[in-house]
Amino acid sequence: MFLLNLQSKVPIYEQIQTQILRFIEAGVLRPGDKLPSVRQLAQENGINPNTAARAYVELEIAGVVYNLPKKGVYVADIDVSASKEAQILSVLKPLKAAGITKNELIHSVEKLYAEAE
């Protein structure tokens, strides 16, 4: 279900989160759909169960999934635009923590979009 790049600089748990969000946005995953268990996700992808659990916990904090004890993790009924905002914030928070200012971010975003035009 997931295509993880174990050589990427992007942490594996973030790759999982991003893919789940994209599956939801594309309609592949719908509200109420059950996600693989932590153990199953870890085994299928050759990753540590703690990594899989971290991805689910952070998605649960963001309101993207919910956990029913002893039943599993399910996709929550979310606003897709809110999930996009959650994705953006997950990228921006570490940049802010690293000391990058709002003006530097705005300048970089404007430069990126200017290059695309």
Phi, psi and omega in degrees: 000323182250143174251102183255137176258101183290346179266354183290155175281345177283126180304147183300318181297327177289324176298318179297313180302313181300316181293321177297316178299319179293321177297322178292314180299325181278352180085005177291319174252132181242161178308133180093348178293138180274135177268160177301150176296162178303313181298316180295315179300317180294315182293316182295332184250002178064039181240168179288136178304329178296327178293314178297317180297320180297319179300314181294319181298315181292325176292325178293318177300323179283352178084014183276327179228165173224152185249127172254112183309132180066006178244324178133185180252132184234154177285129179279162175276101186239162172275120184301324179295329177291326179291326175296319178295321178298321178296314181299315181295325179294335176277321186284326183303312178296328178293318177297316179297332180279359176095009178283130184278164178301317180296321178296319178296313181300315179301315181294319179294316179298320179296317179299314181288331176292323178294328183285340183273000000 
